[in-house]
Amino acid sequence: MANPPQPDVWHVICLCADWCGVCGDYRDTFERAKRANPQARFSWVDIEDEAEVMGDVDVETFPTLLIGHRSKAHFLGPVLPSAEHISRLLASLRAASPPPTAGPQADSLLKRLMALDPGLGAMHRGDV
């Protein structure tokens, strides 16, 4: 059963592919970032298994993160494979007033992912 939506929670979604060796190596780093940021919800999405939901969003570099709050995407792009980098990025977005936006395409992707599961907890790869 999926967790109920939590509107004040920031979502950190890793967009990766099962075949990608970099993504496999990144999984432990993403888990460390999750443990360091218990106030955020971390999810892992296989972009090929969720190709329909991904729509026209083209992930060119792995790892790529989508970070959002409520229905607004505030970051969509590749990141350094470092848990500390994820923590700093999340902290900077949370501290910004208002936080930057990642654009309408990223907002639309976040909304589609949230419609797939409002708690973002039961997607193909699910919570990390």
N, C-alpha and C positions, 0 to 999 in steps of 0.2 A: 504494500500500500504506500502511495506517495505521501510525503510530508505535506502539510497544508502550506499554502503560500505565506511568505513572511515579507510584507511590503517594505520594511525598513532594512532588510538584509541586502548587502551587496553580493552580486553573483560574479564569480570568476569561472569562466568556462573555457576549457582548453579544447581547441579545435585541432584534432590530429587524425591520423590514419593508422589503422591497425598494422599495415605493412611497413610503416616507416620506422626504421631503426632509431632515428633521433627521438621520435615520440616515445618509443619503448624505454629509452634511456632517461627521458625527461619525466617519466611517471613518478619516480622516487622524489625528484626535485619538487614536483607539483604537490606530492603528499606532504613534504616538509613545509611548504608554503601554507598548506591547509592547516597543519598543526599550529603554525605560528600566527594564524589569523582566524581564530575560532568564531569571530563575529561575522565572517563571510561564509557563503555557501560555495563550495568548489565542486564543479562537475566536469566530466570528461565526455566529449562527443566525438564519435568516429564520423568524419565528414562524408565518407563513402557510404556508410550504412544509413546516414541521414541526409543523403544527397537531395532528396525532394525538399526537405526543410531548409537546407542550405541555399536553395534557389540559385540566384546569380552571383552569390558571394564566392569569390575565387580565393582560396587559400593557396598562396604561392610558396610560403616559407613556414617550416615547422621549427619550434612550436609557435602557434598563433593563439592569442588570448582574446576573448570577448569579455569585457568587464562592464556590468550594468547595475543600475539601481532603479528599482521599480520598473517602468517600461522604457527607460532611457538607456541607451548604450553610451558609455563614456570613453571606451577604448576598444579598438579592434585593430590588432596588428601583431607582427612577430615580436618576440621578446627574447632576451638573453636567457639561457637555460640555468637560471639561478633563483633559488627560493627567496633570497634577500632582495633580488630585483623585483620579484612579484610583490613582496611585502611593501617595498618602497613605492612602487607604482600605485598599489591599492591605497596606501596612506596618502599619497599626494592627491589622488582623485577624491578621496573622502574629505580632505581638508580644503579643497578648492571651493570657492563660493562665488558663482556657481561652478560646478565641475564642468570641464570641457565636454563637448558632445562628439561622438564618433560619426555622426551623420545619419541621414534617413535610411540608408541601406543597412547599417548596423542596427539601428532601432528596429527595423522590420525583422531582421534576423533574430534579435533578442525576443521580440514578441512571438515569432513562430516557434522558437525553442520553448518559451514559457507556455504556449498553447499546447505543445506536445506533452508537457507535464508542468502544471503551474508551480510545483515545488522544485522543479529541475532535479528531482531525485530519482527518477525512474527512466531516464533516457537510456539509449542503447548501452553505453558503458557505465552510466549512472554516476553517483557520487564517488569520489575518490576516497 
